[in-house]
């Protein structure tokens, strides 16, 4: 089986966001795995409108070319790692809108989470897992939660601005577990999707 194509998706689009730093960290860790070819996907680069289609692309093709471009990009991947900010106990509006702009392209694929914030985006992660169920996705059990003293050690608000290597002992094991599970589910779902595609062609 070829390498799993994994998108590392930054969920915040703010100019002052912190997400680039953990995104690069998990991107490097993912690409260190021989089974993975990971790519950074920045929602901010796609200029997505608020969802304004007649229906989800489960039911009919989208009309806005920006939504179609996003769907085509998401469709390239076998799985996802969401770099998750927590806004008021949930995911960002930008991420929810980006998820809503596609449906078919998320289906039957796994995702992991790298969350950050004072409580490591734990509440946002639970919301994202619920959304993932509706999108027919598989969540890894393990996630990376960069919270508390670890978060303030690497975030400018903490005025230490340490490198991620300095908190690796705290968050590295959960990242490794998450990647192990993402690879397992990625292989399983990719194989099943390929079998379904072959069966569908044979039935034509």
C-alpha angles and dihedrals in degrees: 000000000000122000118289112252107223126186119212101207121199107214100196123074099184119127089232096046123143095205097098091071099055089037092060091045095054092039090059092046092049094049090051087068113089091217095057137072104187128191132188113241115191116197088203090067094061101060091217117192121223107278106279105155125129088245143337115293085249085079106027139358117275117248103205110088090214091058091046091050089052092049091050091051095048090047090063093069137083094202146350144232112205115208095210130207117188117227115185093335096312144067121290120275088237092059094045090051091047091051091048092052090071138031114162092050093059096047123119095359130118129238138193130198136227105187128185137187139083091310096027094256090284094149093047089049092057090051091049092051090054091050089048091058090057090049089053092245131143120233122208113238093228122063136172114249113189102193145135116013092354091058094048090046092061101028120085089233088069090055091223098089093191123180118259088246088072093062095037091109090062102041104023097082093052090047090053091049091049092050092048090054093043090054092048094049091039092057093044096049094041091053091048093048090051091050090050091050092052091048091049092052092049090052094055 
